Amino acid sequence: MQRDGSHTILAGWHDAPTAWSSNRILPDDPAFAGAAIFTVEGASVDFEQGLREALAHEGVTGPRVVARRDLTGSIPDMFSEAIDNAGGRYATFIADATGRDGPVRVAGLWLQTPTGPEKGASFEMFVAPRDTFAAMGGWFVLTARYFDVSFEHPDQVDLTYHGTLPDEDAAQNIAEHFGEFMTFILQSQSLMSAMTQQTLRIQQGLDQVEPRGLQDPMYEP
């Protein structure tokens, strides 16, 4: 998901990969125990079932989606075409669930591949106990990890404010950054295509030049 092809390593977090999530990370501070950010691929193509499957890996059960934003329109359609995911669907969400030690909150992204050999879905999620979710910034943690989002003046930010935003606002904020990511990918591909075409035109022009060498009337020994 990261723009440069890799995932951001957040300050204060460390790698904790598993067999089901190679990019899973956990906070260093034990005060934030129970929080995790991870990706699950190959889940069911159905959103609700896939979400249950993905969260079960982290010992989280009974998810109840309290806010969801589906990304629709020309940008998601072109994004699907660009990544060869015909008919792909994308959404952001906030959910309540139950973790190993009690209630948790979930902020997540859903990327569905409806057809083909890779049919299924991927979930990118931030899960934490409710108080921890709020204290760490809620929706913002997910976007910082997967979209490299940051604040201009981080020392002046009230993370609890972001962590306690209304559910609909939180899901919308994630969706806006997801849409910006899609636009970035499309712009990058367009730029690469333009550069490739320009290189081809230059090469074609060079191929049409006939070297004259000593026969060139402009040549002077």
ZAVEX-971438 format. One record per residue (C-alpha): residue in three letters; residue number from 1; z negated, x, y negated; chain. Coordinates in pm, 1 decimal, decimal comma. Example, Ala and Ser with C-alpha at 12.3 -4.5 7.8 and 13.67 -1.06 7.14 Angstrom:
BEGIN
<residu ala	num 1	Z -780,0	X 1230,0	Y 450,0	chaine A> .
<residu ser	num 2	Z -714,0	X 1367,0	Y 106,0	chaine A> .
END
This chain:
BEGIN
<residu met	num 1	Z 0,0	X 0,0	Y 0,0	chaine A> .
<residu gln	num 2	Z -56,7	X 285,7	Y -236,8	chaine A> .
<residu arg	num 3	Z 218,9	X 360,8	Y -488,4	chaine A> .
<residu asp	num 4	Z 245,6	X 724,9	Y -382,3	chaine A> .
<residu gly	num 5	Z 241,4	X 635,5	Y -12,3	chaine A> .
<residu ser	num 6	Z -125,9	X 712,5	Y 45,7	chaine A> .
<residu his	num 7	Z -453,3	X 532,9	Y -11,9	chaine A> .
<residu thr	num 8	Z -690,9	X 615,1	Y -294,7	chaine A> .
<residu ile	num 9	Z -1017,9	X 779,7	Y -190,6	chaine A> .
<residu leu	num 10	Z -1272,7	X 614,6	Y -414,9	chaine A> .
<residu ala	num 11	Z -1555,0	X 819,8	Y -562,8	chaine A> .
<residu gly	num 12	Z -1873,8	X 751,8	Y -370,8	chaine A> .
<residu trp	num 13	Z -1693,0	X 650,6	Y -51,2	chaine A> .
<residu his	num 14	Z -1604,2	X 842,9	Y 263,6	chaine A> .
<residu asp	num 15	Z -1353,9	X 806,2	Y 545,3	chaine A> .
<residu ala	num 16	Z -1476,2	X 614,2	Y 849,3	chaine A> .
<residu pro	num 17	Z -1162,6	X 544,1	Y 1055,7	chaine A> .
<residu thr	num 18	Z -1169,4	X 338,2	Y 1372,1	chaine A> .
<residu ala	num 19	Z -923,1	X 256,7	Y 1648,7	chaine A> .
<residu trp	num 20	Z -832,3	X -63,0	Y 1464,4	chaine A> .
<residu ser	num 21	Z -827,0	X 70,9	Y 1105,6	chaine A> .
<residu ser	num 22	Z -718,6	X 426,4	Y 1032,4	chaine A> .
<residu asn	num 23	Z -794,6	X 395,2	Y 659,9	chaine A> .
<residu arg	num 24	Z -1140,8	X 237,1	Y 677,3	chaine A> .
<residu ile	num 25	Z -1391,4	X 374,0	Y 423,9	chaine A> .
<residu leu	num 26	Z -1764,3	X 319,8	Y 367,0	chaine A> .
<residu pro	num 27	Z -1988,7	X 379,9	Y 62,8	chaine A> .
<residu asp	num 28	Z -2197,5	X 697,8	Y 58,9	chaine A> .
<residu asp	num 29	Z -2504,9	X 529,5	Y -89,4	chaine A> .
<residu pro	num 30	Z -2718,5	X 360,0	Y 179,9	chaine A> .
<residu ala	num 31	Z -2813,2	X 101,4	Y -83,1	chaine A> .
<residu phe	num 32	Z -2464,3	X -38,3	Y -29,9	chaine A> .
<residu ala	num 33	Z -2488,1	X -48,2	Y 349,4	chaine A> .
<residu gly	num 34	Z -2276,1	X -320,8	Y 502,4	chaine A> .
<residu ala	num 35	Z -1986,6	X -273,8	Y 261,2	chaine A> .
<residu ala	num 36	Z -1649,7	X -161,1	Y 395,3	chaine A> .
<residu ile	num 37	Z -1285,7	X -144,9	Y 292,4	chaine A> .
<residu phe	num 38	Z -1024,9	X -149,1	Y 566,6	chaine A> .
<residu thr	num 39	Z -678,1	X -252,0	Y 680,6	chaine A> .
<residu val	num 40	Z -604,5	X -445,9	Y 997,2	chaine A> .
<residu glu	num 41	Z -245,1	X -464,6	Y 1119,4	chaine A> .
<residu gly	num 42	Z -91,5	X -672,3	Y 1395,1	chaine A> .
<residu ala	num 43	Z -304,0	X -983,3	Y 1337,6	chaine A> .
<residu ser	num 44	Z -176,9	X -1331,8	Y 1414,7	chaine A> .
<residu val	num 45	Z 104,4	X -1454,8	Y 1192,5	chaine A> .
<residu asp	num 46	Z -106,1	X -1761,1	Y 1108,9	chaine A> .
<residu phe	num 47	Z -328,9	X -1690,2	Y 808,6	chaine A> .
<residu glu	num 48	Z -650,6	X -1855,3	Y 926,5	chaine A> .
<residu gln	num 49	Z -631,2	X -1721,6	Y 1280,8	chaine A> .
<residu gly	num 50	Z -525,5	X -1376,3	Y 1165,0	chaine A> .
<residu leu	num 51	Z -816,2	X -1362,6	Y 921,1	chaine A> .
<residu arg	num 52	Z -1064,7	X -1443,1	Y 1195,7	chaine A> .
<residu glu	num 53	Z -912,2	X -1177,1	Y 1419,6	chaine A> .
<residu ala	num 54	Z -912,4	X -912,3	Y 1145,9	chaine A> .
<residu leu	num 55	Z -1272,3	X -972,3	Y 1036,8	chaine A> .
<residu ala	num 56	Z -1399,4	X -979,6	Y 1394,2	chaine A> .
<residu his	num 57	Z -1328,4	X -605,6	Y 1417,6	chaine A> .
<residu glu	num 58	Z -1594,6	X -550,8	Y 1150,0	chaine A> .
<residu gly	num 59	Z -1839,7	X -788,1	Y 1317,6	chaine A> .
<residu val	num 60	Z -1774,6	X -1062,7	Y 1062,5	chaine A> .
<residu thr	num 61	Z -1739,2	X -1422,7	Y 1179,3	chaine A> .
<residu gly	num 62	Z -1685,2	X -1773,8	Y 1045,9	chaine A> .
<residu pro	num 63	Z -1471,9	X -1696,2	Y 739,9	chaine A> .
<residu arg	num 64	Z -1427,6	X -1979,0	Y 490,5	chaine A> .
<residu val	num 65	Z -1164,8	X -1920,9	Y 223,9	chaine A> .
<residu val	num 66	Z -1296,0	X -2035,0	Y -114,9	chaine A> .
<residu ala	num 67	Z -997,0	X -1926,4	Y -326,0	chaine A> .
<residu arg	num 68	Z -640,3	X -1828,1	Y -244,7	chaine A> .
<residu arg	num 69	Z -333,8	X -1733,9	Y -445,4	chaine A> .
<residu asp	num 70	Z 9,2	X -1729,5	Y -281,1	chaine A> .
<residu leu	num 71	Z 262,0	X -1501,0	Y -445,9	chaine A> .
<residu thr	num 72	Z 591,2	X -1687,5	Y -482,0	chaine A> .
<residu gly	num 73	Z 909,9	X -1660,3	Y -683,2	chaine A> .
<residu ser	num 74	Z 1184,7	X -1406,7	Y -732,9	chaine A> .
<residu ile	num 75	Z 966,0	X -1093,7	Y -736,0	chaine A> .
<residu pro	num 76	Z 802,7	X -1154,6	Y -393,0	chaine A> .
<residu asp	num 77	Z 1144,1	X -1258,0	Y -256,2	chaine A> .
<residu met	num 78	Z 1307,4	X -937,2	Y -378,2	chaine A> .
<residu phe	num 79	Z 1007,5	X -737,9	Y -255,4	chaine A> .
<residu ser	num 80	Z 1055,3	X -886,6	Y 92,7	chaine A> .
<residu glu	num 81	Z 1420,6	X -786,2	Y 84,6	chaine A> .
<residu ala	num 82	Z 1334,6	X -436,7	Y -36,4	chaine A> .
<residu ile	num 83	Z 1090,4	X -372,2	Y 248,7	chaine A> .
<residu asp	num 84	Z 1310,0	X -547,9	Y 507,9	chaine A> .
<residu asn	num 85	Z 1064,7	X -832,5	Y 563,3	chaine A> .
<residu ala	num 86	Z 1283,8	X -1142,7	Y 560,4	chaine A> .
<residu gly	num 87	Z 1084,0	X -1454,2	Y 478,0	chaine A> .
<residu gly	num 88	Z 766,5	X -1253,0	Y 421,9	chaine A> .
<residu arg	num 89	Z 468,8	X -1426,1	Y 267,1	chaine A> .
<residu tyr	num 90	Z 192,3	X -1271,3	Y 59,2	chaine A> .
<residu ala	num 91	Z -142,3	X -1398,4	Y -65,7	chaine A> .
<residu thr	num 92	Z -474,5	X -1290,2	Y -209,9	chaine A> .
<residu phe	num 93	Z -804,0	X -1454,8	Y -129,2	chaine A> .
<residu ile	num 94	Z -1180,2	X -1467,6	Y -161,5	chaine A> .
<residu ala	num 95	Z -1383,3	X -1582,6	Y 138,4	chaine A> .
<residu asp	num 96	Z -1740,0	X -1636,2	Y 249,5	chaine A> .
<residu ala	num 97	Z -1838,9	X -1531,6	Y 601,6	chaine A> .
<residu thr	num 98	Z -2125,0	X -1409,4	Y 817,4	chaine A> .
<residu gly	num 99	Z -2176,4	X -1040,4	Y 890,1	chaine A> .
<residu arg	num 100	Z -2401,4	X -868,9	Y 1139,8	chaine A> .
<residu asp	num 101	Z -2695,3	X -887,9	Y 900,0	chaine A> .
<residu gly	num 102	Z -2625,7	X -1207,4	Y 711,1	chaine A> .
<residu pro	num 103	Z -2386,6	X -1367,6	Y 460,2	chaine A> .
<residu val	num 104	Z -2099,8	X -1159,0	Y 323,4	chaine A> .
<residu arg	num 105	Z -1816,4	X -1200,4	Y 77,6	chaine A> .
<residu val	num 106	Z -1458,8	X -1092,4	Y 134,5	chaine A> .
<residu ala	num 107	Z -1182,4	X -1003,3	Y -110,6	chaine A> .
<residu gly	num 108	Z -847,0	X -955,0	Y 53,3	chaine A> .
<residu leu	num 109	Z -469,7	X -930,3	Y 63,2	chaine A> .
<residu trp	num 110	Z -247,6	X -1094,4	Y 324,3	chaine A> .
<residu leu	num 111	Z 98,7	X -964,6	Y 412,9	chaine A> .
<residu gln	num 112	Z 286,4	X -1173,6	Y 668,4	chaine A> .
<residu thr	num 113	Z 589,2	X -1067,7	Y 872,3	chaine A> .
<residu pro	num 114	Z 712,7	X -1399,3	Y 1018,1	chaine A> .
<residu thr	num 115	Z 994,5	X -1275,2	Y 1242,6	chaine A> .
<residu gly	num 116	Z 1126,5	X -974,6	Y 1428,0	chaine A> .
<residu pro	num 117	Z 970,6	X -711,5	Y 1653,2	chaine A> .
<residu glu	num 118	Z 685,4	X -652,6	Y 1405,6	chaine A> .
<residu lys	num 119	Z 598,9	X -1022,1	Y 1373,7	chaine A> .
<residu gly	num 120	Z 238,1	X -1065,8	Y 1267,2	chaine A> .
<residu ala	num 121	Z 25,7	X -1000,0	Y 961,1	chaine A> .
<residu ser	num 122	Z -170,7	X -728,3	Y 787,0	chaine A> .
<residu phe	num 123	Z -497,5	X -777,4	Y 602,4	chaine A> .
<residu glu	num 124	Z -636,8	X -539,0	Y 340,9	chaine A> .
<residu met	num 125	Z -1001,6	X -630,0	Y 277,0	chaine A> .
<residu phe	num 126	Z -1322,6	X -543,2	Y 98,6	chaine A> .
<residu val	num 127	Z -1627,1	X -687,9	Y 277,1	chaine A> .
<residu ala	num 128	Z -1988,4	X -663,0	Y 161,8	chaine A> .
<residu pro	num 129	Z -2317,9	X -853,6	Y 161,0	chaine A> .
<residu arg	num 130	Z -2309,0	X -1102,9	Y -124,1	chaine A> .
<residu asp	num 131	Z -2541,6	X -911,2	Y -359,4	chaine A> .
<residu thr	num 132	Z -2362,3	X -583,9	Y -287,7	chaine A> .
<residu phe	num 133	Z -2022,8	X -747,4	Y -337,2	chaine A> .
<residu ala	num 134	Z -2131,2	X -860,1	Y -683,5	chaine A> .
<residu ala	num 135	Z -2295,6	X -530,9	Y -780,6	chaine A> .
<residu met	num 136	Z -1994,7	X -320,8	Y -679,5	chaine A> .
<residu gly	num 137	Z -1740,9	X -526,8	Y -872,3	chaine A> .
<residu gly	num 138	Z -1606,5	X -775,0	Y -617,9	chaine A> .
<residu trp	num 139	Z -1231,3	X -819,1	Y -655,4	chaine A> .
<residu phe	num 140	Z -1201,3	X -494,2	Y -853,9	chaine A> .
<residu val	num 141	Z -1305,8	X -276,8	Y -557,5	chaine A> .
<residu leu	num 142	Z -1006,3	X -398,2	Y -356,4	chaine A> .
<residu thr	num 143	Z -757,1	X -330,4	Y -634,9	chaine A> .
<residu ala	num 144	Z -905,3	X 12,1	Y -708,9	chaine A> .
<residu arg	num 145	Z -854,3	X 108,4	Y -346,5	chaine A> .
<residu tyr	num 146	Z -507,3	X -28,9	Y -278,0	chaine A> .
<residu phe	num 147	Z -342,1	X -41,5	Y -621,5	chaine A> .
<residu asp	num 148	Z -517,5	X 251,3	Y -792,3	chaine A> .
<residu val	num 149	Z -649,0	X 21,1	Y -1066,4	chaine A> .
<residu ser	num 150	Z -908,6	X 166,7	Y -1301,0	chaine A> .
<residu phe	num 151	Z -1078,9	X 90,9	Y -1631,2	chaine A> .
<residu glu	num 152	Z -995,0	X 279,7	Y -1949,9	chaine A> .
<residu his	num 153	Z -1365,6	X 332,1	Y -2022,8	chaine A> .
<residu pro	num 154	Z -1543,0	X 304,9	Y -1686,5	chaine A> .
<residu asp	num 155	Z -1882,1	X 397,7	Y -1830,1	chaine A> .
<residu gln	num 156	Z -1871,2	X 83,4	Y -2044,1	chaine A> .
<residu val	num 157	Z -1781,1	X -158,8	Y -1765,8	chaine A> .
<residu asp	num 158	Z -2021,4	X -420,6	Y -1633,9	chaine A> .
<residu leu	num 159	Z -1919,6	X -431,8	Y -1267,7	chaine A> .
<residu thr	num 160	Z -2153,4	X -721,5	Y -1198,9	chaine A> .
<residu tyr	num 161	Z -1953,4	X -930,0	Y -1445,1	chaine A> .
<residu his	num 162	Z -1638,9	X -870,1	Y -1240,6	chaine A> .
<residu gly	num 163	Z -1826,2	X -912,4	Y -914,4	chaine A> .
<residu thr	num 164	Z -1949,7	X -1257,1	Y -1014,3	chaine A> .
<residu leu	num 165	Z -1629,9	X -1398,4	Y -1162,0	chaine A> .
<residu pro	num 166	Z -1539,9	X -1750,2	Y -1045,1	chaine A> .
<residu asp	num 167	Z -1361,9	X -1733,0	Y -710,5	chaine A> .
<residu glu	num 168	Z -1031,7	X -1864,3	Y -847,6	chaine A> .
<residu asp	num 169	Z -1032,3	X -1603,4	Y -1125,1	chaine A> .
<residu ala	num 170	Z -1107,2	X -1323,6	Y -880,0	chaine A> .
<residu ala	num 171	Z -821,7	X -1424,3	Y -648,3	chaine A> .
<residu gln	num 172	Z -591,1	X -1452,9	Y -949,5	chaine A> .
<residu asn	num 173	Z -682,0	X -1104,4	Y -1073,0	chaine A> .
<residu ile	num 174	Z -597,7	X -954,8	Y -734,7	chaine A> .
<residu ala	num 175	Z -270,3	X -1149,7	Y -728,4	chaine A> .
<residu glu	num 176	Z -170,3	X -1017,3	Y -1069,9	chaine A> .
<residu his	num 177	Z -219,3	X -657,2	Y -959,0	chaine A> .
<residu phe	num 178	Z -37,1	X -728,7	Y -632,3	chaine A> .
<residu gly	num 179	Z 254,5	X -865,9	Y -833,5	chaine A> .
<residu glu	num 180	Z 253,7	X -556,7	Y -1055,2	chaine A> .
<residu phe	num 181	Z 263,7	X -341,7	Y -742,8	chaine A> .
<residu met	num 182	Z 566,4	X -534,7	Y -615,2	chaine A> .
<residu thr	num 183	Z 741,8	X -490,1	Y -949,2	chaine A> .
<residu phe	num 184	Z 666,7	X -116,9	Y -943,3	chaine A> .
<residu ile	num 185	Z 822,0	X -83,8	Y -596,2	chaine A> .
<residu leu	num 186	Z 1133,0	X -273,9	Y -704,1	chaine A> .
<residu gln	num 187	Z 1171,6	X -67,4	Y -1021,5	chaine A> .
<residu ser	num 188	Z 1131,0	X 255,0	Y -824,5	chaine A> .
<residu gln	num 189	Z 1396,3	X 150,5	Y -573,8	chaine A> .
<residu ser	num 190	Z 1630,4	X 46,6	Y -854,2	chaine A> .
<residu leu	num 191	Z 1585,5	X 383,3	Y -1024,8	chaine A> .
<residu met	num 192	Z 1648,1	X 572,7	Y -701,3	chaine A> .
<residu ser	num 193	Z 1960,7	X 365,9	Y -636,6	chaine A> .
<residu ala	num 194	Z 2090,8	X 435,1	Y -987,6	chaine A> .
<residu met	num 195	Z 2027,5	X 808,4	Y -947,6	chaine A> .
<residu thr	num 196	Z 2206,9	X 808,4	Y -612,6	chaine A> .
<residu gln	num 197	Z 2508,6	X 629,0	Y -760,3	chaine A> .
<residu gln	num 198	Z 2519,0	X 872,5	Y -1051,9	chaine A> .
<residu thr	num 199	Z 2509,1	X 1167,9	Y -813,6	chaine A> .
<residu leu	num 200	Z 2794,3	X 1018,4	Y -610,3	chaine A> .
<residu arg	num 201	Z 3005,6	X 965,0	Y -922,4	chaine A> .
<residu ile	num 202	Z 2948,6	X 1324,2	Y -1031,0	chaine A> .
<residu gln	num 203	Z 3039,9	X 1450,5	Y -685,1	chaine A> .
<residu gln	num 204	Z 3354,2	X 1236,2	Y -677,3	chaine A> .
<residu gly	num 205	Z 3453,0	X 1376,2	Y -1015,8	chaine A> .
<residu leu	num 206	Z 3404,6	X 1732,2	Y -895,3	chaine A> .
<residu asp	num 207	Z 3606,7	X 1662,0	Y -581,9	chaine A> .
<residu gln	num 208	Z 3901,4	X 1556,7	Y -798,9	chaine A> .
<residu val	num 209	Z 3906,0	X 1883,7	Y -993,1	chaine A> .
<residu glu	num 210	Z 4175,2	X 2122,3	Y -868,2	chaine A> .
<residu pro	num 211	Z 4076,8	X 2487,8	Y -900,8	chaine A> .
<residu arg	num 212	Z 4369,4	X 2680,7	Y -1056,7	chaine A> .
<residu gly	num 213	Z 4229,1	X 3032,1	Y -1054,0	chaine A> .
<residu leu	num 214	Z 4474,3	X 3297,8	Y -1179,3	chaine A> .
<residu gln	num 215	Z 4748,9	X 3036,2	Y -1217,7	chaine A> .
<residu asp	num 216	Z 4549,7	X 2857,2	Y -1486,2	chaine A> .
<residu pro	num 217	Z 4744,7	X 2896,2	Y -1815,5	chaine A> .
<residu met	num 218	Z 4412,6	X 2938,3	Y -1995,3	chaine A> .
<residu tyr	num 219	Z 4327,2	X 3239,4	Y -1781,7	chaine A> .
<residu glu	num 220	Z 4340,4	X 3569,9	Y -1966,2	chaine A> .
<residu pro	num 221	Z 4295,3	X 3895,4	Y -1771,8	chaine A> .
END
